[in-house]
Amino acid sequence: MSVHPVDEKLPALKMATTGLQHVAAMYAGVVAPPLIVGAAIGLTARDLTFLTGACLFTAGLATFLQTLGVWRIGARLPFVNGVTFAGVAPMTAIVAATRDKSDALPVIFGAVIVAGLLGFLAAPFFSKAIRFFPPVVTGTVITLIGVSLLPVAFGWAQGPNPGARDYGSMTNLGLAAATLAIVLLLRRFTRGFVKQVAVLLGLVAGTLVAIPFGATDFTPVADAAVVGFPTPFHFGAPQFQLAAILSMCVVMVVSMTESTADMLALGEIVERPADERTIAAGLRADTLGSALSPLFNGFMCSAFAQNIGLVAMTRIRSRYVVATGGAFLVLMGLCPMAASLIAVVPRPVLGGAGVVLFGSVAASGIQTLAKAGLDKDNNVLIVAVSLAVGMIPITAPEFYHAFPETAKIVLDSGISTGCVAAVVLNLVFNHLGRGARDGRDAREVTHPMEAVPAQSIS
C-alpha cells in the first residue's frame, strides 16, 4: 500500500535541511511580535531575549501538535504554527492600558489562556462552516493570503528598520534582488535535492554576499547563551482582566478564520483536501497550543501562511519535514545561540526569498480559481468584490482609521475580511432563493473534498 506524500518519512539529511528551510521562512514572523511587545513594555535586553526564545519554543510545541497530532488534535498536514501577528495591536494596547508595566505580560498571558480554551471548545462548531468554502471561495482566499504577504517581503527587502538611513537603499534592494536571482537560478538549473532546498541555499548565499556590504551582523551569536530554558511563569502568574480577555477572543476568531483558510489552501496544494474533521482537529491544535503557550511565556499561536508557499514551491509535502522544523524551533528556544544563527540572515535577504514564497501562495490560489467556474457571472462577482475588500488593508492602510480599535483587529486583516466577504457573497448568489437554482452548477464542488485539487507549483 503506497504512502501518501503527506505521511512520507524522508531520509534524515533531507528531513533536516528541508525542515530548517521552513524555520528560515517563518523565523522573522515568530520573533517580530515579542520584540514589538517587549519594546513597548520596556523589557531589558536579557528579558527580551528570554521572551523571544520562549516564543520560538512554544511555536515548536504548537507545530508538533499540528503535524504529528494527539487524539483529535492536529490537522496532520505540513502546517507550521507560530506567534500570530494579529495579536500585536491588542497586546500593545493592553500594555498601554496597564498602569504597572510589570503586570502587562501576566495580563496578556491570562487573556491568551482564556481565549485559547474558549477557541478549543468552539473548534468543532467553527469547522462546520467548511461547506461554505467551495473553490470560488477557497481560490479567492488563497490568492488573498499570498497577496497579503507580499508587502511583508517588500518591507523586509528594504531593511530591518524603517527609520534607518539605509532603509530602501540600493544596497538593501540589491541584496534582495540577488537572493531572488539565486533562488530562481537554482530552481531553473538544478535538479533533485538541490532544487528542493533552493530557498535555504539562497538564504545562505545571500547572507554570504551581504558580508562585504556590512549588512550581516554576527553580534547576536557572540552575545547569545548556549543553554536557556523558558521557565514557566517567568514574568509572573497570569492575571485575568475582562477587557483584555475580550480583545484576545476577537483575535482568536480572526486567527481561527485565517487558519481555516490556510488549511483549505494547504489541503489543495498537498492533494489531501481538508474536510470538516481535519479543520476541527487543526483548530484544536491552534487553540490548545495558544492556551499552553503562556505557561512557557509565549503568545497566541496560529498557522503561518508563508510556509504554505514553501510547500507549494518545493513540492515536499511530508508533515514530518515540518515536524522536524518544529524540533529546530524547540532547540532554538532551549539554545539561544542556535536561534541567533537564523537571526544573522539579513532582512533584505529574507525579503528576496519571501517574494518567491509568498508569490507561490497567490499562484496556487489562481490555479484553484481557474477550476471555480468563472464562466458564471455570479462567481466572477464573488471573486471581484471579495478581492477588492481583502485588498483594502494593503492598498489603503488607513481606510478604517475611524473605526473602534476592537473592530480594526478584524478589519485590518485582509485575509479575514476577504474570506468573510467571499463566504457571504457565495451564500447570497449561490445558496439563497433564485441564486440557489442559478448557482447549482457552482455548488457541485461546494465541499473541498469534491473539488479538483490545485496542482503544486513545480
Steps between C-alpha positions, in 0.01 A plus 500: 500500500655829390555777753351842429775765459363679808581194714834424335814488717801630307870417557648669808718754316220606268259518793739726694584739217146540375374539858758773559380667181152527655650659812690753290179594316303572818767612749453873449124466548545317831749739658336827385199495743704441819752765391222756441306420818818472707618838379160655586532367856861614526654158569873476552708339225527185713124471552434581133731215396320272747156597363612441140645160588177407678297583188729281287466215751119519513480530119687170481261332744197634308650373173541154654133504599395601149720262295522187716170532682361354820154340508273741305748786528710598199425519127792261430600712202835678433372796697731738691368676810643807667417831666219674315567859396127575534551520876769770491263801489272387787799388707669838465165660588488286816854615583397865456194451723696327778617747764775276639693370199622200699137376493463536122631157400304314774181675380577407138577140596175467698296633207673263253433198726127576523470576127684178416277283717182658363631453146575135573139443606369687194721319246252224397223756447725741312612221265144437379528815291709298251198440276501873427851475353464380138791561255375851417544588869816301573670623184423861592627455856817317393576779254443759772732315738783525246427859402469607865840352582686662209522844669678325789765376256530846346545649847772249585674577172538866602665420833424422865435854621274747315665784690853411394688707241562196280136388498410434137857569388643361178716267709204346682288471187800358313547229765131410475522485120818291515337250737192480277723443196697225678180317600363525145827380344516204738139412421564527126837330457520241779317177568394275783606586853683825414193628317276419796715693751554794262351747748731388783804512271387842377483628857850369575642643177323834552641524853853438370453761228386748767819469709720735289223762514490494878138385500567180697520540877657212694459673837190292594710182480780642713261629768267199516510243780551135412219365719179661621157369602173697493420463870121480550341830611836678484323837486244417769177304538226569241251776582146499363347831396172507308594771246825323412322164472236642264761656271698175479178303433445723196856422390426129549199520265718676240772239548257209463358654181847537349604151613191350336589676175862388532402136558276506194785651298755248623261209448463596135876537452592163656203329332342396827203741519414607854157374602295606802672252731848612392416866552352431845815310599721776360309770687528297821878494453507877439289582801655247740846614394390857576362403842821316597738760355472753788606230747845530340474878448384483137218672312199385295592252225356468152580362156782656298381559145852569366595135549212395275687674220810298582303175478351610168837595355711204617220240464632335818172414670616290795360613834805344666718759328301776670510306829879501463477875458302503826787311666741770381271766651499319835879471482529873433278569799730287716822624339502875436827468309332270246215749462748779436637320191174562315500857629824556307312484167452865392142614459548596130615144430183369663303744287646365176406144594160615626401624154522143372330345803207737526453529126470121486201515735324754278574288193343197671187705562481597134529132406203422725297788355562363151289199601232702681255558216590859418297472180203581728434868569411431864837347573683782322321750725586299811869498411507864390338646811673267745845579360419871512389481865802290593738743330381805700742456794785452252432785260341746748635420850321797661161419345351384832671763719166633635381158619538377862827324579318170561340513156832583337645174630272324251480764227876547473537135401438483126493121518219501756289771335547351154411155634182628667403691186553194278297273731211748531489576127514132411211441742296782344570422134525119504295377797203725568180535298538524123878490542470148636357390165717718280815401688429127517795418278727717707405304810576162354843528659389685814682257728880521458524121501317508168706779349762433240828562685728776383827373357810569704738754355800333345 
